[in-house]
């Protein structure tokens, strides 16, 4: 990804994409960081694998069926230990010009989404 993707007035990017994190953080107004437990994330990865067995998820390119391997499970399980500290440090460095929202549970995510819906505003006006 190059800088042209974040040059638009409005954009949403989902995912880790560590190589471009600095570019996105410099351009972002709001960042949601889902800081969920490894139990939740591992359960969801396995559930997704079972749910989409032999199928292509709507968010994936056609011909890319859901797959799961031990390195991916291990990466997800160790994410908080291995990747989280560096991400939190980068978020802290950008907190002066970027609204950082750390979501620690599914209930917290639902609460925030419900607040946005109830406000009747665009999220960017809600922040």
N, C-alpha and C positions, 0 to 999 in steps of 0.2 A: 504494500500500500504506500502510496506517496502522499505528499501534503495536499494535493488537489482534492482528495476525498473529503478532507475536513475544512476545505476552503468555502464550502457552501454555507448559507445562513443557518440552515437547520440540518442536522444529521443525527443518526443513532447508530452506534456500533456495539454489537454484542460479542463478547468473547475476550479471551485473554490476549492473544496476539502480542506477546511480550516484546517483539522486535519493534513494534510501532507504538508502544505504550506512551513514550515521551511525546511523540507527535500528537497523539490524541489528547493527552492531559494538557498540553500547552494550548490547545484550541477549544477544549470543553468548557461549557458553562456549569454543567452538572455531571457528577459521576456517581453512579450507584455501584457499590462494591458489595457483592453478596458474600459475606463471611460466614458461611454455613459450616456446620460440623461435618467431619468426614463420614459420620454415620448416615447423615441425610444425603450427602452427595453420592456416596457409594450405593446406597439403596436405590436412588433415582437412576443411576447409570445402569444398574442391573435390571431394574424395572423397565427402562426404556429399551434395553436389548431384548427382553422377553416380548414386550409389546410390539416391537417392530421386526421381529424375527422374519427374515426373508423378504422384507419390504424396504422401500425407500421412504424415509421420513420426508414430510413436506418441506422441511428446511434444508434438505440436502439435495444435491444434484441427482438427477435420474441415473440409475445404474450404480449407485453407491449405497448398497444395503447396509443396514445397521450391523456393526461388528463390535466385538469386545475382546480384548486380550489382557493378559496379566500386566504388562507394562502400563497400560492405560488405567487399570484399576489402582495400581501402585502409585501412579502419578496423582490421581485424584485423592487417594487416601493421605498421601504425604504433602499435598498442596499447602496446607496451613503451615506445616513445619518448614517446607523448602522454599516456597514462592511468596507466601503471605508477607513475611517481614520486609522484603524488598518492595513489594507493591505498596504496603502501608507507608514506607518511607517516601516513596515517590508521591503518594497522595498527600502526605503532610507537606511536601515541598511545593505543592500546587494549591494548597488550601486557601491561600490568600486571595487568589483570583478565581477559584473554582469551588462551587458548592459540592462538598463530599458527603454522601449519605451512605453509611455503612449499615447494611441489613444483616442481622444476626440470626433471624429465624423466619420460617415461612409465615408465621403469624404477623410479624413486623412488616413483611412485604405486603401482605393483604391489607393491613391497617393503612399503610401509605397509599396504596392504590385506591382504597375506599375514600381516603381524605381527598385525593385528587378528583375522583369522580364526584364526590359530594360538593366540592367547591364550584363545580361548573366551569372551571377555568382550564385553560391550556396548562400543562404541567409547568412550563417555563414561567408562566405568570404566577403559578402557585408557589414556586420555590421561594 
